[in-house]
């Protein structure tokens, strides 16, 4: 069983699990199944902090060591707007303070970055029942709600990218130059520690200072959610001291990579991957996804035993150290970037397969909307008892992911729909324009126009329609004609890449999609324009700020126009 033992990245248990997966994949009949890779990442606390079962105590990976002491300030979710509220409207300064924030709304690494920008000494994170407990459901083990003693683990890197912070942009091989830990990209400069909501309630109960500004700052603990700083009454002299003793160490991690060589286009890759490592047992994350990956591998193995072989090469990947910042997958991609840029058709991710029991949710590029639509006409006990007792939902997810891989790898024409992309661009352009309209007067004053963006989107829509008309007429018995159309389909997504990347985030180069710079968990459409507009009314130099908006409208318009050009039969 994948959930029998804890399998934190870099531990012996996770290596044993990797070898077990490798053995099973070989038995399934894949052409190859290899254990590869090494990288550096943050180790758990030193000996003496673990218990005999090798379950590491709650901690936030990549937090520096330290014992900061200071008055406590409650900062809600530690979002940018929360700190703006404190500093600009409530005149509360977090400099030299310890801040406490609840998990939720944004990526924890962004919370830490915001606390650093506010000059806090340290940050304590907790999961409030308002965000992590469904009404009418008991805490685990009687129900699936989070118990008050549980602390949410997770990394707090703020890379503006992913992968090994000591080798940004390059694979972390034996020979690779590494930055010193103090220079590591995105590594926090203040101590970070997670606690359960039982402990958080004690700290928050005695906070003094200002009352919360509104109801959105209140969770569901039995406290007032005062902001602070400091405590009230007899405890007014008390301060909070954090003790964080994390250590850094370079250690080896292992990806398992399996392949089925394509029969017609072996140089075209369809990849199905998911991570294997977990903070503890990983019943939901990642095992509900890892088990789906295993099921798909075995299913394709059975097809091969009957003589089937896909048109294109299929790559299966069991990633290590995902929890530490997508390390295994990113480093593998960095090592193979030249091949992947020229040969990869699609990547399907197989992480947590169930997060509830309501409906199916799929996040994908617009190119896959039609295919997905067509194919759809945290401990083992937690899954078994509460989420999916008969494992039917996981089977359904396995069937969907397997079918996606099958169609992408074996269809003569890659099943992408560019007209869906065109419709999505129209919606996104309308959304970003609507967002800008709250600055209507400034748009006129600074002569900012979105006309070029809408014109480019219109041209893209026309090119998409023309392309699908040609596609419907292509001679499927002409391998050259088929390859030409498939190459245009495959390379379209790459056409939206700006080689210079986003401002301050060169790792992210797609001008349509990128994680929000204020929340790594959330996607952002037209991220360059969005970031230029963010908080623009408070910029010191408004003329320069609006010039930046114009610049990114121009970049987006050019890139969409250029992408439309890739759909034409010949260069005009």
C-alpha positions as MATLAB code, in Angstrom:
seq = 'XXXXXXXXXXXXXXXXXXXXXXXXXXXXXXXXXXXXXXXXXXXXXXXXXXXXXXXXXXXXXXXXXXXXXXXXXXXXXXXXXXXXXXXXXXXXXXXXXXXXXXXXXXXXXXXXXXXXXXXXXXXXXXXXXXXXXXXXXXXXXXXXXXXXXXXXXXXXXXXXXXXXXXXXXXXXXXXXXXXXXXXXXXXXXXXXXXXXXXXXXXXXXXXXXXXXXXXXXXXXXXXXXXXXXXXXXXXXXXXXXXXXXXXXXXXXXXXXXXXXXXXXXXXXXXXXXXXXXXXXXXXXXXXXXXXXXXXXXXXXXXXXXXXXXXXXXXXXXXXXXXXXXXXXXXXXXXXXXXXXXXXXXXXXXXXXXXXXXXXXXXXXXXXXXXXXXXXXXXXXXXXXXXXXXXXXXXXXXXXXXXXXXXXXXXXXXXXXXXXXXXXXXXXXXXXXXXXXXXXXXXXXXXXXXXXXXXXXXXXXXXXXXXXXXXXXXXXXXXXXXXXXXXXXXXXXXXXXXXXXXXXXXXXXXXXXXXXXXXXXXXXXXXXXXXXXXXXXXXXXXXXXXXXXXXXXXXXXXXXXXXXXXXXXXXXX';
ca = [
       0.000    0.000    0.000;
       1.258    3.492   -0.859;
      -0.065    4.828    2.448;
       1.433    2.169    4.715;
       4.399    4.341    5.756;
       5.223    8.054    5.703;
       7.192    8.901    2.559;
       8.660   12.367    2.797;
      10.899   13.360   -0.114;
      14.508   12.362    0.438;
      13.737    9.621    2.971;
      14.447    5.903    2.733;
      10.719    5.127    2.734;
      10.163    7.267   -0.354;
      13.089    5.633   -2.166;
      11.627    2.196   -1.372;
       8.270    3.347   -2.746;
       9.997    4.609   -5.904;
      11.657    1.217   -6.400;
       8.313   -0.516   -5.848;
       6.688    1.664   -8.531;
       9.614    1.014  -10.886;
       9.206   -2.749  -10.426;
       5.452   -2.583  -11.036;
       5.918   -0.497  -14.172;
       8.439   -2.981  -15.556;
       5.990   -5.814  -14.869;
       3.310   -3.840  -16.736;
       5.382   -4.135  -19.888;
       6.621   -0.576  -20.432;
       9.583   -0.217  -22.774;
      11.591    1.344  -19.950;
      11.192    2.326  -16.293;
      14.092    4.213  -14.760;
      14.956    5.763  -11.408;
      16.609    9.114  -12.011;
      17.605   12.392  -10.426;
      19.138   14.306   -7.596;
      18.532   17.762   -6.228;
      18.848   19.863   -3.097;
      15.982   20.707   -0.812;
      15.171   21.490    2.782;
      15.491   18.644    5.262;
      13.159   18.125    8.232;
      14.273   19.157   11.711;
      17.314   17.390   13.224;
      17.416   14.173   15.238;
      15.512   14.384   18.455;
      12.493   16.117   16.945;
      11.128   13.089   15.104;
       9.243   10.300   16.822;
       9.983    6.618   16.379;
       7.546    6.277   13.502;
       9.500    8.780   11.413;
       6.650   11.244   11.185;
       8.285   14.645   11.098;
       6.683   17.256   13.348;
       4.792   20.064   11.638;
       7.099   22.567    9.982;
       7.301   24.820    6.953;
       9.997   23.752    4.538;
      12.652   26.363    3.724;
      11.968   28.456    6.818;
      15.279   29.725    8.210;
      16.349   28.993   11.756;
      15.694   31.609   14.379;
      14.224   32.563   17.747;
      12.603   35.936   17.043;
      10.664   37.617   19.833;
       8.114   40.390   19.539;
       4.561   41.583   19.996;
       1.917   39.584   18.152;
      -0.211   41.065   15.343;
      -3.086   39.238   13.629;
      -2.966   39.878    9.860;
      -5.970   37.878    8.598;
      -4.801   35.897    5.502;
      -1.583   37.927    5.125;
      -2.638   38.991    1.633;
      -1.355   42.163    0.048;
      -4.729   43.818    0.648;
      -4.681   42.747    4.315;
      -1.373   44.506    4.915;
      -2.649   47.522    2.950;
      -5.654   47.624    5.302;
      -3.430   47.504    8.391;
      -0.876   50.035    7.210;
      -2.921   52.508    5.161;
      -6.291   52.512    6.918;
      -5.625   51.331   10.485;
      -2.136   52.785   10.920;
      -0.799   49.512   12.353;
       2.893   48.931   11.721;
       4.167   45.343   11.630;
       7.858   46.270   11.757;
       9.620   44.142   14.364;
       6.442   42.208   15.184;
       5.571   38.510   15.041;
       2.499   38.149   12.821;
      -0.061   35.361   12.918;
      -2.081   34.570    9.794;
      -4.628   31.993    8.833;
      -4.048   29.651    5.923;
      -6.255   30.085    2.897;
      -7.015   32.413   -0.026;
      -3.386   32.577   -1.234;
      -0.250   30.420   -1.350;
       1.572   30.307    1.979;
       4.817   31.462    0.349;
       3.086   34.693   -0.690;
       1.981   35.184    2.917;
       5.581   34.936    4.067;
       6.782   37.315    1.357;
       4.130   39.855    2.367;
       5.151   39.555    6.025;
       8.769   40.159    5.022;
       7.769   43.240    3.012;
       5.935   44.488    6.119;
       9.224   44.005    8.042;
       7.825   41.431   10.454;
      10.326   39.323   12.435;
       8.494   36.048   11.956;
       5.160   34.584   10.913;
       2.953   31.910   12.498;
       0.434   30.131   10.244;
      -2.692   28.261   11.331;
      -5.777   26.701    9.720;
      -8.962   28.377   10.939;
     -12.068   26.136   11.081;
     -13.917   28.796    9.074;
     -11.708   27.890    6.122;
     -10.987   24.213    6.761;
     -14.084   22.729    8.396;
     -17.362   21.960    6.672;
     -20.479   22.723    8.744;
     -22.113   19.743   10.387;
     -19.077   17.481   10.010;
     -17.019   16.156   12.922;
     -13.237   16.574   13.138;
     -11.152   13.545   12.194;
     -11.250   10.658   13.180;
     -15.045   10.861   13.634;
     -15.397   12.883   10.433;
     -13.209   14.346    7.727;
     -12.840   17.856    9.139;
      -9.440   19.059   10.304;
      -8.854   18.446   14.033;
      -7.648   21.309   16.214;
      -4.338   19.624   16.930;
      -3.399   19.328   13.243;
      -0.993   21.804   11.660;
      -0.778   22.221    7.910;
       2.676   21.488    6.551;
       4.000   22.988    3.334;
       6.890   24.779    1.704;
       7.170   28.561    1.894;
       9.387   29.208   -1.112;
       8.610   32.324   -3.077;
      10.518   31.542   -6.248;
       8.337   33.227   -8.846;
       8.909   29.911  -10.517;
       9.529   26.381   -9.312;
      12.284   23.897   -8.685;
      15.534   23.855   -6.762;
      16.185   27.322   -5.286;
      19.947   26.744   -5.472;
      20.002   26.036   -9.242;
      17.297   28.311  -10.713;
      16.711   27.615  -14.385;
      19.130   24.687  -14.561;
      18.942   21.009  -13.536;
      20.406   20.183  -10.127;
      22.919   17.579  -11.277;
      26.164   16.558   -9.571;
      28.165   18.995  -11.718;
      25.762   21.959  -11.504;
      26.913   25.199   -9.882;
      24.864   25.871   -6.760;
      24.150   29.103   -4.988;
      24.922   29.288   -1.296;
      21.855   28.597    0.841;
      21.802   32.238    1.950;
      21.583   33.253   -1.721;
      18.935   30.692   -2.684;
      16.173   32.156   -4.823;
      12.896   32.657   -2.975;
      14.095   31.315    0.385;
      12.431   33.272    3.227;
      14.485   35.544    5.448;
      12.224   35.262    8.501;
      11.255   32.181   10.554;
       7.929   30.538    9.693;
       6.036   27.931   11.707;
       2.601   26.257   11.418;
       0.355   25.485   14.399;
      -3.071   23.904   14.903;
      -6.146   25.998   15.580;
      -6.301   24.860   19.213;
      -2.977   26.593   19.864;
      -3.912   29.543   17.657;
      -7.066   30.059   19.712;
      -4.999   30.506   22.866;
      -2.803   33.145   21.237;
      -5.694   35.006   19.608;
      -7.918   34.948   22.692;
      -5.649   37.309   24.596;
      -4.760   39.674   21.757;
      -5.507   43.315   22.527;
      -5.282   46.383   20.371;
      -7.746   47.253   17.624;
     -10.902   45.294   16.838;
     -11.051   43.591   13.418;
     -12.027   46.045   10.648;
     -14.957   43.946    9.409;
     -16.480   40.456    9.454;
     -14.143   39.192    6.728;
     -11.331   39.264    9.277;
     -13.165   36.872   11.610;
     -12.894   33.103   11.538;
     -14.972   30.687   13.592;
     -12.831   30.317   16.697;
     -14.323   31.574   19.963;
     -12.203   34.730   20.025;
     -12.687   38.395   19.095;
      -9.989   38.343   16.415;
      -8.448   41.551   17.739;
      -5.526   42.780   15.684;
      -3.061   43.644   18.439;
      -0.245   44.418   18.734;
       0.323   42.652   22.009;
      -1.923   41.115   24.626;
      -4.486   42.507   27.057;
      -4.875   42.589   30.831;
      -2.416   40.700   32.987;
      -0.678   39.397   29.871;
       0.031   42.834   28.376;
       3.745   42.506   29.179;
       4.057   39.184   27.337;
       5.593   38.715   23.925;
       5.773   35.772   21.564;
       9.003   33.932   20.898;
       9.374   31.482   18.018;
      11.823   28.567   18.066;
      12.563   27.289   14.565;
      15.415   24.803   14.132;
      15.202   23.704   10.502;
      18.448   22.740    8.793;
      19.489   22.742    5.142;
      21.043   19.766    3.444;
      21.549   18.594   -0.131;
      20.006   15.158   -0.528;
      19.134   12.809   -3.362;
      15.599   12.410   -4.649;
      14.230   10.019   -7.260;
      11.819   10.334  -10.148;
      10.514    7.180  -11.801;
      10.224    7.607  -15.582;
       8.504    4.991  -17.752;
       8.071    5.087  -21.519;
       6.084    3.433  -24.286;
       7.733    4.182  -27.618;
       5.425    5.502  -30.316;
       5.005    3.478  -33.503;
       4.568    6.309  -36.031;
       5.736    9.507  -34.319;
       8.161    8.356  -31.603;
       9.559   11.903  -31.420;
       6.239   13.276  -30.132;
       5.631   12.903  -26.394;
       2.421   12.707  -24.373;
       3.276   12.820  -20.661;
       1.225   11.639  -17.675;
       2.840   12.475  -14.354;
       2.063   12.857  -10.682;
       4.040   13.175   -7.493;
       4.751   10.380   -5.062;
       6.172   12.155   -2.002;
       3.981   13.302    0.863;
       4.396   15.110    4.151;
       3.240   12.036    6.062;
       1.047    9.181    4.719;
      -0.493   11.065    1.816;
      -3.891    9.377    1.705;
      -5.433   12.119   -0.441;
      -2.386   14.089   -1.558;
      -0.806   12.434   -3.465;
      -1.913    8.801   -3.204;
      -5.385    9.295   -4.655;
      -3.554   10.593   -7.730;
      -0.589    8.205   -7.600;
      -2.959    5.235   -7.538;
      -4.668    6.597  -10.656;
      -1.274    6.835  -12.363;
      -0.564    3.213  -11.428;
      -3.928    2.083  -12.766;
      -3.350    3.871  -16.073;
       0.133    2.350  -16.444;
      -1.251   -1.143  -15.847;
      -4.083   -0.542  -18.328;
      -1.681    0.527  -21.052;
       0.509   -2.464  -20.211;
      -2.451   -4.762  -20.897;
      -3.076   -3.026  -24.222;
       0.558   -3.586  -25.191;
       0.314   -7.276  -24.295;
      -2.386   -7.527  -26.973;
      -0.102   -6.015  -29.601;
      -1.190   -2.384  -29.349;
       1.335    0.440  -29.504;
       0.481    4.162  -29.505;
       1.120    6.394  -32.480;
       3.132    8.790  -30.272;
       5.471    8.071  -27.368;
       3.889    8.038  -23.907;
       5.983    9.035  -20.896;
       4.820    8.164  -17.378;
       6.421   10.021  -14.471;
       6.303    9.525  -10.708;
       7.741   12.776   -9.369;
       9.636   13.186   -6.118;
       9.818   16.274   -3.843;
       6.737   18.004   -5.262;
       5.795   19.187   -1.798;
       9.051   21.116   -1.556;
       8.313   23.258   -4.609;
       7.684   20.980   -7.630;
      11.339   19.967   -7.465;
      11.313   16.576   -9.171;
       9.199   17.580  -12.154;
      10.834   20.974  -12.642;
      14.380   19.646  -12.506;
      13.513   16.859  -14.975;
      11.975   19.433  -17.310;
      15.018   21.693  -16.967;
      17.317   18.781  -17.788;
      15.277   17.808  -20.860;
      14.128   21.283  -21.887;
      15.586   21.244  -25.397;
      13.826   18.003  -26.307;
      10.574   18.921  -24.597;
      10.382   22.293  -26.348;
      10.502   20.568  -29.716;
       8.695   17.301  -29.062;
       6.110   17.433  -26.262;
       2.436   17.378  -27.245;
       0.720   17.581  -23.862;
       1.204   17.016  -20.146;
      -1.566   15.522  -17.988;
      -1.102   15.897  -14.231;
      -2.210   13.183  -11.823;
      -2.212   14.678   -8.348;
      -5.045   14.386   -5.816;
      -7.996   12.763   -7.574;
     -10.660   13.522   -4.994;
     -11.184   16.658   -2.918;
     -14.817   16.084   -2.043;
     -17.763   14.244   -3.548;
     -19.734   16.881   -5.446;
     -18.652   17.069   -9.073;
     -15.779   16.666  -11.517;
     -13.404   19.621  -11.849;
     -10.885   19.845  -14.668;
      -8.356   22.637  -15.188;
      -6.702   22.676  -18.590;
      -5.607   24.772  -21.527;
      -8.482   25.810  -23.834;
      -7.037   23.508  -26.501;
      -8.255   20.533  -24.450;
     -11.772   21.745  -23.599;
     -13.501   19.739  -26.327;
     -11.529   16.569  -25.682;
     -12.246   16.655  -21.947;
     -15.925   17.362  -22.596;
     -16.094   14.461  -25.019;
     -14.492   12.055  -22.586;
     -16.730   12.997  -19.709;
     -20.326   12.406  -21.486;
      -5.693   12.110    3.132;
      -5.121    8.677    4.996;
      -6.361    5.486    3.403;
      -9.126    5.336    6.025;
     -10.141    8.926    5.246;
     -10.698    8.001    1.599;
     -12.336    4.693    2.456;
     -14.658    6.003    5.163;
     -15.610    9.494    4.025;
     -14.686   10.521    0.478;
     -14.965    7.510   -1.792;
     -15.789    4.271    0.071;
     -16.010    2.115   -3.051;
     -13.245    3.949   -4.926;
     -15.645    4.492   -7.835;
     -14.705    8.156   -8.139;
     -11.016    7.337   -8.341;
     -11.786    4.759  -11.015;
     -13.702    7.414  -12.958;
     -10.743    9.804  -12.698;
      -8.387    7.025  -13.818;
     -10.610    6.332  -16.816;
     -10.690   10.020  -17.749;
      -6.944   10.545  -17.406;
      -6.228    7.304  -19.218;
      -8.592    8.258  -22.027;
      -6.939   11.672  -22.337;
      -3.531   10.045  -22.717;
      -4.897    7.472  -25.174;
      -6.565   10.054  -27.416;
      -3.598   12.429  -27.364;
      -1.124    9.631  -28.067;
      -3.050    7.619  -30.645;
      -5.276    9.993  -32.631;
      -3.998   10.618  -36.138;
      -4.819   14.320  -35.718;
      -3.978   15.743  -32.284;
      -7.405   16.412  -30.704;
      -6.899   20.110  -29.929;
      -9.588   22.697  -30.646;
      -8.196   26.148  -31.439;
     -11.625   27.768  -31.725;
     -12.103   27.196  -27.995;
      -8.854   29.064  -27.445;
     -10.186   31.944  -29.549;
     -13.377   32.148  -27.474;
     -11.338   32.067  -24.272;
      -9.126   34.911  -25.494;
     -12.234   36.961  -26.266;
     -13.498   36.396  -22.710;
     -10.139   37.179  -21.127;
      -9.686   40.360  -23.157;
     -13.157   41.510  -22.108;
     -12.383   40.704  -18.460;
      -9.103   42.622  -18.325;
     -10.702   45.568  -20.128;
     -13.595   45.565  -17.634;
     -11.080   45.541  -14.782;
      -9.367   48.605  -16.240;
     -12.643   50.547  -16.529;
     -12.577   51.452  -12.853;
      -9.724   53.746  -13.903;
     -11.757   55.178  -16.774;
     -10.596   58.771  -16.350;
      -6.942   57.772  -16.030;
      -7.240   55.634  -19.177;
      -8.325   58.724  -21.080;
      -5.792   61.015  -19.408;
      -2.904   58.704  -20.282;
      -4.312   57.689  -23.687;
      -4.427   53.990  -22.869;
      -6.362   51.918  -25.408;
      -7.196   48.226  -25.621;
      -8.120   48.469  -29.312;
      -4.964   46.674  -30.480;
      -5.649   43.779  -28.101;
      -9.230   43.314  -29.300;
      -8.082   43.577  -32.914;
      -5.471   40.857  -32.373;
      -8.041   38.607  -30.697;
     -10.419   39.121  -33.618;
      -7.672   38.195  -36.085;
      -6.817   35.114  -34.028;
     -10.461   34.008  -34.101;
     -10.527   34.311  -37.885;
      -7.260   32.365  -38.212;
      -8.633   29.651  -35.909;
     -11.744   29.261  -38.071;
      -9.667   29.139  -41.247;
      -7.350   26.556  -39.715;
     -10.184   24.224  -38.702;
     -11.679   24.560  -42.174;
      -8.370   23.379  -43.671;
      -8.121   20.669  -41.022;
     -11.512   19.255  -42.023;
     -10.248   18.919  -45.603;
      -6.807   17.428  -44.938;
      -5.902   14.144  -46.633;
      -5.500   11.766  -43.675;
      -3.651    9.304  -45.891;
      -0.938   11.861  -46.637;
       1.577   11.606  -43.764;
       3.245   14.899  -44.669;
      -0.055   16.797  -44.674;
      -1.027   15.217  -41.342;
       2.340   16.101  -39.816;
       2.071   19.727  -40.968;
      -1.344   20.166  -39.322;
      -0.257   18.369  -36.160;
       2.832   20.548  -35.858;
       0.703   23.676  -36.085;
      -1.585   22.308  -33.377;
       1.294   21.224  -31.160;
       3.289   24.443  -31.402;
       0.395   26.866  -30.944;
       0.663   27.016  -27.155;
       4.359   27.875  -27.468;
       3.457   30.830  -29.683;
       2.093   32.644  -26.618;
       5.507   32.645  -24.948;
       7.381   35.930  -24.559;
      11.124   35.138  -24.485;
      11.728   38.034  -22.066;
       9.214   36.710  -19.540;
       6.975   38.669  -17.198;
       8.356   41.683  -15.286;
      10.369   40.441  -12.323;
       9.320   36.869  -13.158;
      11.401   35.676  -16.125;
      10.571   32.044  -15.252;
       6.969   32.739  -16.333;
       6.846   33.556  -20.045;
       3.275   32.790  -21.161;
       1.436   36.053  -21.798;
      -2.048   34.507  -21.451;
      -1.646   32.316  -18.359;
       0.577   32.566  -15.280;
       0.181   32.228  -11.527;
      -0.841   35.481   -9.895;
       2.169   37.366   -8.554;
       0.142   37.841   -5.362;
      -1.079   34.247   -5.059;
       0.876   31.387   -6.588;
      -2.154   29.094   -6.225;
      -4.321   31.238   -8.509;
      -4.062   31.548  -12.260;
      -4.108   34.952  -13.897;
      -5.134   35.799  -17.448;
      -3.038   38.464  -19.172;
      -0.737   38.513  -16.123;
       1.489   41.291  -17.487;
      -1.436   43.690  -17.886;
      -2.989   42.611  -14.589;
       0.208   43.167  -12.604;
       0.723   46.569  -14.228;
      -2.811   47.596  -13.178;
      -2.533   46.213   -9.623;
      -2.685   49.001   -7.007;
      -1.843   51.492   -9.750;
      -3.651   54.332   -7.997;
      -1.018   54.256   -5.239;
       2.027   54.271   -7.516;
       4.416   57.178   -6.930;
       4.917   57.893  -10.637;
       1.547   57.503  -12.345;
       2.894   58.457  -15.769;
       5.440   55.626  -15.699;
       2.864   53.234  -14.240;
       0.422   53.821  -17.098;
       3.246   53.545  -19.638;
       3.841   50.067  -18.199;
       0.175   49.205  -18.786;
       0.474   50.378  -22.400;
       3.613   48.299  -22.840;
       1.939   45.090  -21.706;
      -1.173   45.679  -23.798;
       1.199   46.031  -26.740;
       3.092   42.836  -25.863;
      -0.152   40.875  -25.505;
      -1.533   42.203  -28.794;
       1.673   41.397  -30.677;
       1.927   37.897  -29.217;
      -1.679   36.996  -30.048;
      -1.233   38.378  -33.555;
       1.960   36.332  -33.959;
       0.174   33.218  -32.664;
      -2.521   33.766  -35.277;
       0.223   33.838  -37.889;
       1.394   30.351  -36.921;
      -2.007   28.989  -37.965;
      -1.689   30.139  -41.550;
      -0.789   27.694  -44.291;
       2.231   29.746  -45.362;
       3.861   32.956  -44.161;
       2.149   35.933  -45.777;
];
